[in-house]
Amino acid sequence: MTASADRVPRGLIVSCQPVTGGPMDDRETIVRLALAARNGGANALRIEGYVNVAACDLPIVGIVKRDLADSPVRITPLVEDVRALAEAGATVVAVDATRRARPVSIAELLREIHARGCLAMADIATIDEARDAAQLGFDIIGTTMSGYTGGPVPEEPDLALVRECRAFGKAVVAEGRYNTPSLAAEAIARGATVVCVGSAITWTEHVTSWFADALARKASQGRPTLAFDIGGTKTLAALVNGAVVLDQQVIATPRDLGTEDWFKTLEGLAKPWRGSYDCVGAAVTGLVANGRWSALNPATLAIPGSLPLQDKLESQFGVSAFICNDAQAAAWGEYRFGAGAGRDLIFLTISSGIGGGIVSGGRLLTGSRSLAGSLGQTLKAFGGNRLEDSASGFGMARAAQRAGHPLDAKDIFYARDAGQSWASEIVSSAATDIAGALVNLQILVDPEVILLGGGVGRNAAFQEEVAECLTHIDPRLRPTIEAATLGPISGALGVADLARIRL
Ligand SMILES: CC(=O)N[C@H](C=O)[C@@H](O)[C@H](O)[C@H](O)COP(=O)(O)O
């Protein structure tokens, strides 16, 4: 271990930075917070302002915060800040090391930190910034700025970034939104050298608001939610209370997605219910990540670019909004109010396309990129077609077209029932593909039940064919298949419930 690594604090750093201008924002209170943190087991402190740094006796990560007119960089932006912190006795000097416009280069700040005999900590937001900092020669990388360089601040800490930062062989400080002991412990499990906690320990205002908000949310439960389900063909708007749809309207999905007119159309649908709801949820086809909506398969719905739908809905309706992939929302709907009834489940909708959602351990799994459960996008073979290309309603219609029968899925089923062999072959082939995918899902996720929804998925003949394929599978690997029960309202019920949980 190098001499500098020896001086890096371990365990817990407590950030003692009272809310600026708040009732605790004075030096005496900072010192009291610092002493209390030390008595509780903190090994070091993160302190803002060189005067405050001088007043405390634990190893200190010192910073100076400034609001500059021409740069968004706030943490220790100037060489004179580094100097003052070092003179005040900081062990570590932390600087904002994000790739944003700044008055002084990161390299210059780093030189000064080391020249003054302090350890240098880079407060970064991305893995590329971490790499830059490691290459420049910083001793410590902190995830401090993750979530704070634009867009809505996430609720969870960036544990994935902690793990990635380990690659550079530097000490890693997990910092930012480690608001519970178990999240802090998880950061250590992911390879953090030390965890820095601020708000949850020293921001009385924040901790108080967490409790106050939770109580207010509870008090508002039982109020209706405005829910949308925006699919490739239909858009449904509903006023929902728990499992009950109080009212609903359905229109063909307008193609001017994301335009002002389109938002006006949504507002028009919800007009009769104005004033009756206090949050809005939208279940949408395609990919939803960080409140933005984009297309996974533009053939289903051509969503223009990456749409900040969550924020837009919030400003359009003036209440808190939540958006989610439609199949994931439907999985949650079936779990809360439908055939899932509290069981670990996978919900698959097989209609014009194929979507899916996973609920495990009482949580909707969305995954790191919100792809979890998107079965239709899985490849049948590497470089080959997606499952959706062959086994969906559209896929079956394409196969029928190739066989000289330009019919949709519904008519293909009629033809099959009428004994047409070409139709039987198409249905069997789709059912076989789906059965294989279901076995793989069972092995990968091992749910108690897989629920089939959508026009094709709920077709009795299709379900029989799938069941027939599964009889050849080892019973230990064979999934339990049931029909979903909520039908076209599952996504709206699910997203309304998710929106309310987050409220
Ligand atoms: C982004 C930024 O300016 N973070 C600041 C850095 O000094 C502080 O406001 C945070 O409180 C500190 O990072 C600890 O994080 P949390 O309070 O979430 O435990």
The ligand as an SDF file (V2000), in Angstrom:
LIG
                    3D

 19 18  0  0  0  0  0  0  0  0999 V2000
  -23.6530   17.4690   -5.2200 C   0  0  0  0  0  0  0  0  0  0  0  0
  -23.0670   18.2230   -4.0550 C   0  0  0  0  0  0  0  0  0  0  0  0
  -22.8870   19.4050   -4.1350 O   0  0  0  0  0  0  0  0  0  0  0  0
  -22.7870   17.4900   -2.9500 N   0  0  0  0  0  0  0  0  0  0  0  0
  -22.2760   18.1130   -1.7880 C   0  0  0  0  0  0  0  0  0  0  0  0
  -20.8500   17.8950   -1.6780 C   0  0  0  0  0  0  0  0  0  0  0  0
  -20.1700   18.3000   -0.8340 O   0  0  0  0  0  0  0  0  0  0  0  0
  -23.0890   17.9270   -0.5350 C   0  0  0  0  0  0  0  0  0  0  0  0
  -24.1940   18.7990   -0.6900 O   0  0  0  0  0  0  0  0  0  0  0  0
  -23.6450   16.5310   -0.1840 C   0  0  0  0  0  0  0  0  0  0  0  0
  -24.3940   16.6830    0.9880 O   0  0  0  0  0  0  0  0  0  0  0  0
  -22.5630   15.4880    0.0440 C   0  0  0  0  0  0  0  0  0  0  0  0
  -22.0040   15.1380   -1.1750 O   0  0  0  0  0  0  0  0  0  0  0  0
  -23.1040   14.2090    0.6870 C   0  0  0  0  0  0  0  0  0  0  0  0
  -24.1350   13.6610   -0.0540 O   0  0  0  0  0  0  0  0  0  0  0  0
  -25.5490   13.3230    0.6270 P   0  0  0  0  0  0  0  0  0  0  0  0
  -26.0310   14.5560    1.3060 O   0  0  0  0  0  0  0  0  0  0  0  0
  -26.4700   12.9310   -0.4960 O   0  0  0  0  0  0  0  0  0  0  0  0
  -25.3350   12.1820    1.5870 O   0  0  0  0  0  0  0  0  0  0  0  0
  1  2  1  0
  2  3  2  0
  2  4  1  0
  4  5  1  0
  5  6  1  0
  5  8  1  0
  6  7  2  0
  8  9  1  0
  8 10  1  0
 10 11  1  0
 10 12  1  0
 12 13  1  0
 12 14  1  0
 14 15  1  0
 15 16  1  0
 16 17  2  0
 16 18  1  0
 16 19  1  0
M  END
$$$$
